[in-house]
Amino acid sequence: MDISIFIPTKNRIFYLKRTLNYYSHLRFEGQIIVLDGSDEINLKKNLNIIRNFKNLNINHIETSYLPLIAIKDNLNLIKKNYCSFMGDDDYLIPSGIKKSIN
């Protein structure tokens, strides 16, 4: 899918894992950029979770910025023609993404 999705997160391991699991089961082919403002312990846990999703294209970025500033500072990571962002406890449904792109 021709979309990059920014997912800001901070100390919410359960939500990030649930979201990545959702996209993994759907065999999502877009790019996922995780902007992680977690403390050191949760940052390591998130890295371990991300490593388990080998079928997803995930960039993990450690940041201390608020979500919109972190997104702005990492726009250079976008590798697709379309981009969106969402909360770590949200889902973008692939059929809706396709409709939006069209």
Backbone as a chain_set.jsonl record, in Angstrom:
{"seq": "MDISIFIPTKNRIFYLKRTLNYYSHLRFEGQIIVLDGSDEINLKKNLNIIRNFKNLNINHIETSYLPLIAIKDNLNLIKKNYCSFMGDDDYLIPSGIKKSIN", "coords": {"N": [[0.853, -1.178, 0.0], [0.492, 2.233, -0.72], [1.29, 4.104, 1.407], [2.518, 5.94, 4.209], [2.461, 5.699, 7.685], [2.443, 7.565, 10.568], [2.944, 6.811, 13.949], [2.698, 8.064, 16.944], [3.85, 7.387, 20.249], [3.929, 6.824, 23.806], [5.06, 5.243, 26.502], [3.06, 3.278, 26.345], [2.796, 0.403, 25.939], [1.056, -1.798, 25.571], [-0.922, -0.796, 23.801], [0.582, -0.108, 21.506], [1.6, -2.625, 20.778], [-0.804, -3.987, 20.273], [-1.811, -2.506, 18.097], [0.222, -2.893, 16.137], [0.029, -5.642, 15.891], [-2.498, -5.868, 14.757], [-2.047, -4.715, 12.158], [-0.127, -6.491, 11.27], [-1.525, -8.933, 11.075], [-3.19, -8.253, 8.986], [-1.45, -8.17, 6.961], [-0.237, -5.764, 6.18], [1.161, -3.58, 3.86], [2.209, -1.07, 3.763], [4.218, 1.669, 5.065], [5.254, 1.979, 8.415], [5.839, 4.321, 10.872], [7.092, 4.607, 13.926], [7.011, 6.85, 16.472], [8.603, 7.247, 19.274], [8.303, 8.241, 22.503], [8.824, 7.123, 24.923], [9.879, 6.209, 28.301], [13.108, 4.898, 29.363], [12.917, 2.13, 30.09], [10.416, 1.288, 29.012], [10.877, 1.961, 26.373], [12.812, 0.085, 25.587], [11.238, -2.228, 25.815], [9.339, -1.702, 23.828], [10.991, -1.735, 21.559], [11.714, -4.454, 21.525], [9.216, -5.588, 21.036], [8.649, -4.535, 18.478], [10.657, -5.727, 16.95], [9.667, -8.292, 16.678], [7.791, -8.176, 14.676], [8.354, -8.945, 11.869], [7.233, -8.997, 9.368], [6.318, -6.498, 8.813], [6.941, -3.165, 7.644], [8.67, -1.223, 9.51], [9.769, 1.761, 10.959], [11.504, 2.774, 13.744], [11.657, 5.431, 15.886], [13.281, 7.167, 18.359], [12.188, 9.764, 20.427], [11.938, 12.964, 22.032], [10.131, 14.87, 21.689], [6.902, 16.525, 21.392], [4.079, 14.951, 19.769], [3.294, 16.228, 17.176], [5.472, 17.875, 16.582], [7.495, 15.968, 16.519], [6.666, 14.468, 14.313], [6.909, 16.419, 12.284], [9.692, 16.802, 12.368], [10.563, 14.414, 11.332], [9.725, 13.998, 8.751], [11.283, 13.396, 6.596], [11.569, 10.665, 6.573], [9.494, 9.514, 5.254], [8.539, 7.28, 2.815], [6.647, 6.753, 0.965], [3.936, 7.717, -1.287], [1.737, 8.823, -0.021], [0.603, 9.96, 3.201], [-0.195, 9.61, 6.678], [-1.288, 10.09, 10.083], [-1.774, 8.627, 13.308], [-3.221, 7.834, 16.524], [-1.676, 5.758, 19.026], [-3.537, 4.018, 19.949], [-5.412, 3.7, 18.033], [-6.884, 2.69, 14.839], [-6.266, 2.578, 11.381], [-8.257, 1.676, 8.838], [-7.589, -0.532, 6.233], [-9.275, -0.622, 3.868], [-10.523, 1.854, 4.02], [-8.276, 3.497, 3.854], [-7.493, 2.97, 1.225], [-9.704, 4.04, -0.162], [-9.418, 6.721, 0.529], [-6.963, 7.341, -0.663], [-7.618, 6.947, -3.342]], "CA": [[0.0, 0.0, 0.0], [1.321, 3.404, -0.944], [1.079, 5.06, 2.496], [3.329, 5.928, 5.431], [1.633, 6.064, 8.834], [3.145, 7.912, 11.798], [2.264, 6.404, 15.183], [3.368, 8.524, 18.163], [3.511, 6.608, 21.44], [4.732, 7.106, 24.996], [4.8, 4.368, 27.643], [1.788, 2.568, 26.154], [3.245, -0.82, 25.284], [-0.096, -2.607, 25.192], [-1.569, -0.226, 22.615], [1.464, -0.249, 20.343], [1.616, -4.038, 20.395], [-2.115, -4.312, 19.701], [-1.899, -1.87, 16.784], [1.121, -3.596, 15.22], [-0.555, -6.965, 15.682], [-3.596, -5.656, 13.805], [-1.486, -4.54, 10.826], [0.577, -7.716, 10.919], [-2.531, -9.91, 10.637], [-3.731, -7.801, 7.697], [-0.322, -8.151, 6.006], [-0.136, -4.372, 5.744], [2.37, -3.394, 3.061], [2.663, 0.313, 3.851], [5.307, 1.976, 5.985], [4.841, 2.428, 9.737], [6.9, 5.066, 11.549], [6.761, 4.726, 15.343], [7.718, 7.939, 17.15], [8.525, 6.718, 20.638], [8.758, 9.134, 23.565], [8.773, 6.342, 26.161], [11.049, 6.177, 29.172], [14.102, 3.904, 28.93], [12.423, 0.757, 30.285], [9.366, 1.02, 28.024], [11.501, 2.062, 25.057], [13.401, -1.235, 25.317], [10.139, -3.165, 25.606], [8.775, -1.423, 22.503], [11.943, -2.236, 20.562], [11.568, -5.915, 21.466], [7.938, -5.87, 20.373], [8.785, -4.197, 17.06], [11.517, -6.752, 16.32], [8.882, -9.498, 16.42], [6.917, -7.969, 13.521], [9.261, -8.963, 10.72], [6.482, -8.843, 8.119], [5.925, -5.096, 8.665], [7.985, -2.187, 7.364], [8.57, -0.315, 10.651], [10.882, 2.592, 11.406], [11.317, 3.15, 15.145], [12.416, 6.636, 16.177], [13.205, 7.668, 19.728], [12.007, 11.211, 20.406], [11.494, 13.615, 23.27], [9.225, 15.935, 21.265], [5.471, 16.274, 21.296], [3.827, 14.235, 18.516], [3.311, 16.983, 15.923], [6.857, 18.319, 16.341], [8.24, 14.758, 16.147], [6.293, 14.157, 12.93], [7.533, 17.435, 11.428], [11.14, 16.57, 12.332], [10.865, 13.128, 10.706], [9.074, 13.898, 7.448], [12.247, 12.826, 5.643], [11.477, 9.201, 6.607], [8.371, 9.068, 4.432], [8.981, 6.608, 1.589], [5.454, 6.49, 0.154], [3.331, 8.92, -1.863], [0.709, 9.334, 0.876], [1.009, 9.88, 4.606], [-1.199, 9.913, 7.685], [-0.843, 9.759, 11.435], [-2.852, 8.124, 14.156], [-2.834, 7.528, 17.89], [-1.242, 4.369, 19.218], [-4.698, 3.201, 20.304], [-6.355, 3.791, 16.917], [-6.622, 1.871, 13.661], [-6.699, 3.033, 10.068], [-8.725, 0.476, 8.149], [-7.04, -0.537, 4.871], [-10.252, -0.262, 2.839], [-10.689, 3.303, 4.13], [-7.048, 4.096, 3.333], [-7.561, 2.868, -0.24], [-10.686, 5.01, -0.621], [-8.831, 8.054, 0.695], [-5.923, 7.495, -1.689], [-8.299, 7.099, -4.641]], "C": [[0.891, 1.231, 0.0], [1.103, 4.48, 0.126], [2.091, 4.837, 3.617], [2.426, 6.399, 6.56], [2.543, 6.35, 10.025], [2.293, 7.474, 12.982], [3.08, 6.916, 16.366], [2.922, 7.668, 19.35], [4.411, 7.027, 22.6], [4.239, 6.229, 26.141], [3.458, 3.633, 27.552], [2.051, 1.31, 25.338], [2.07, -1.643, 24.77], [-0.715, -2.11, 23.891], [-0.704, -0.368, 21.369], [1.475, -1.691, 19.861], [0.303, -4.441, 19.726], [-2.255, -3.741, 18.288], [-1.019, -2.586, 15.762], [0.611, -5.0, 14.918], [-1.692, -6.894, 14.655], [-3.048, -5.567, 12.379], [-0.718, -5.776, 10.36], [-0.399, -8.766, 10.391], [-3.135, -9.547, 9.281], [-2.68, -7.825, 6.589], [-0.189, -6.772, 5.346], [1.198, -4.147, 5.05], [2.862, -1.955, 3.036], [3.821, 0.445, 4.821], [4.717, 2.474, 7.302], [6.044, 3.102, 10.389], [6.449, 5.295, 12.982], [7.643, 5.816, 15.94], [7.55, 7.707, 18.643], [9.146, 7.683, 21.649], [8.794, 8.449, 24.917], [10.033, 6.506, 27.001], [11.93, 4.989, 28.784], [13.603, 2.464, 29.024], [11.389, 0.4, 29.212], [9.883, 1.13, 26.594], [12.106, 0.716, 24.658], [12.319, -2.277, 25.06], [9.523, -2.963, 24.223], [9.695, -1.921, 21.398], [11.841, -3.742, 20.407], [10.271, -6.314, 20.771], [8.072, -5.652, 18.873], [9.618, -5.24, 16.323], [10.748, -8.017, 15.964], [7.991, -9.382, 15.186], [7.762, -7.84, 12.261], [8.54, -8.768, 9.386], [6.001, -7.408, 7.895], [7.144, -4.233, 8.393], [7.876, -1.091, 8.426], [9.887, 0.438, 10.836], [10.568, 3.002, 12.838], [12.231, 4.32, 15.456], [12.195, 7.022, 17.633], [13.118, 9.187, 19.667], [11.606, 11.728, 21.778], [10.501, 14.735, 22.957], [7.764, 15.521, 21.375], [5.177, 15.696, 19.909], [3.93, 15.069, 17.234], [4.709, 17.508, 15.58], [7.692, 17.124, 15.888], [7.923, 14.358, 14.711], [6.997, 15.125, 11.985], [9.035, 17.177, 11.279], [11.528, 15.28, 11.615], [10.154, 12.925, 9.373], [9.984, 13.274, 6.396], [12.201, 11.301, 5.596], [10.383, 8.652, 5.698], [8.898, 8.526, 3.111], [7.825, 6.32, 0.632], [4.883, 7.804, -0.369], [2.289, 9.571, -0.97], [1.128, 9.099, 2.312], [-0.179, 10.227, 5.5], [-0.57, 9.697, 9.053], [-2.05, 9.358, 12.254], [-2.328, 7.929, 15.567], [-2.441, 6.066, 18.01], [-2.394, 3.441, 19.606], [-5.79, 3.256, 19.227], [-5.991, 2.792, 15.826], [-7.053, 2.653, 12.423], [-7.041, 1.769, 9.288], [-8.254, 0.518, 6.698], [-8.038, -0.166, 3.779], [-10.517, 1.246, 2.851], [-9.473, 4.047, 3.606], [-7.095, 4.106, 1.811], [-8.548, 3.879, -0.812], [-10.131, 6.429, -0.536], [-7.776, 8.323, -0.367], [-6.565, 7.721, -3.051], [-8.986, 8.446, -4.741]], "O": [[1.933, 1.25, 0.656], [0.774, 5.622, -0.194], [2.465, 3.706, 3.928], [1.705, 7.386, 6.411], [3.319, 5.491, 10.443], [1.089, 7.725, 13.025], [4.055, 6.277, 16.76], [1.758, 7.277, 19.441], [5.518, 7.523, 22.392], [3.152, 6.437, 26.68], [2.804, 3.397, 28.568], [1.593, 1.173, 24.204], [2.103, -2.13, 23.64], [-1.0, -2.897, 22.988], [-1.205, -0.709, 20.298], [1.371, -1.946, 18.661], [0.308, -5.156, 18.724], [-2.758, -4.416, 17.389], [-1.46, -2.857, 14.646], [0.753, -5.484, 13.796], [-1.817, -7.764, 13.793], [-3.53, -6.267, 11.488], [-0.676, -6.063, 9.164], [-0.132, -9.413, 9.379], [-3.544, -10.425, 8.521], [-2.977, -7.538, 5.429], [-0.05, -6.65, 4.129], [2.249, -4.488, 5.593], [3.839, -1.652, 2.352], [4.338, -0.549, 5.332], [3.795, 3.29, 7.308], [7.132, 2.528, 10.451], [5.535, 6.08, 13.233], [8.87, 5.718, 15.916], [6.48, 7.945, 19.203], [10.356, 7.909, 21.648], [8.795, 9.117, 25.951], [11.095, 6.881, 26.504], [11.531, 4.165, 27.962], [13.849, 1.666, 28.12], [11.475, -0.655, 28.583], [9.373, 0.457, 25.699], [11.931, 0.262, 23.527], [12.47, -3.119, 24.176], [9.219, -3.932, 23.527], [9.225, -2.472, 20.403], [11.876, -4.257, 19.29], [10.244, -7.276, 20.003], [7.651, -6.498, 18.083], [9.306, -5.591, 15.185], [11.136, -8.738, 15.045], [7.485, -10.393, 14.699], [7.867, -6.765, 11.669], [9.167, -8.414, 8.388], [5.345, -7.13, 6.891], [8.246, -4.533, 8.853], [7.097, -0.149, 8.278], [10.965, -0.155, 10.864], [9.486, 3.519, 13.114], [13.449, 4.215, 15.307], [11.059, 7.185, 18.079], [13.88, 9.827, 18.943], [11.008, 11.009, 22.578], [10.079, 15.463, 23.855], [7.435, 14.337, 21.442], [5.943, 15.925, 18.973], [4.599, 14.647, 16.29], [5.076, 17.574, 14.407], [8.508, 17.249, 14.975], [8.818, 13.952, 13.97], [7.609, 14.706, 11.002], [9.584, 17.318, 10.186], [12.705, 15.073, 11.318], [10.0, 11.791, 8.919], [9.509, 12.693, 5.42], [12.743, 10.702, 4.667], [10.355, 7.456, 5.409], [9.61, 9.216, 2.381], [8.028, 5.697, -0.41], [5.301, 8.881, 0.059], [1.984, 10.752, -1.139], [1.892, 8.183, 2.616], [-1.045, 11.021, 5.134], [0.544, 9.184, 9.164], [-3.189, 9.7, 11.936], [-1.117, 7.868, 15.779], [-2.832, 5.239, 17.187], [-2.241, 2.22, 19.593], [-6.942, 2.903, 19.479], [-4.948, 2.14, 15.874], [-8.093, 3.312, 12.43], [-6.192, 0.896, 9.106], [-8.496, 1.504, 6.002], [-7.674, 0.547, 2.843], [-10.715, 1.845, 1.794], [-9.607, 5.102, 2.987], [-6.779, 5.114, 1.178], [-8.267, 4.509, -1.832], [-10.354, 7.241, -1.433], [-7.71, 9.425, -0.91], [-6.121, 8.571, -3.823], [-9.607, 8.748, -5.759]]}, "num_chains": 1, "name": "protein.A"}
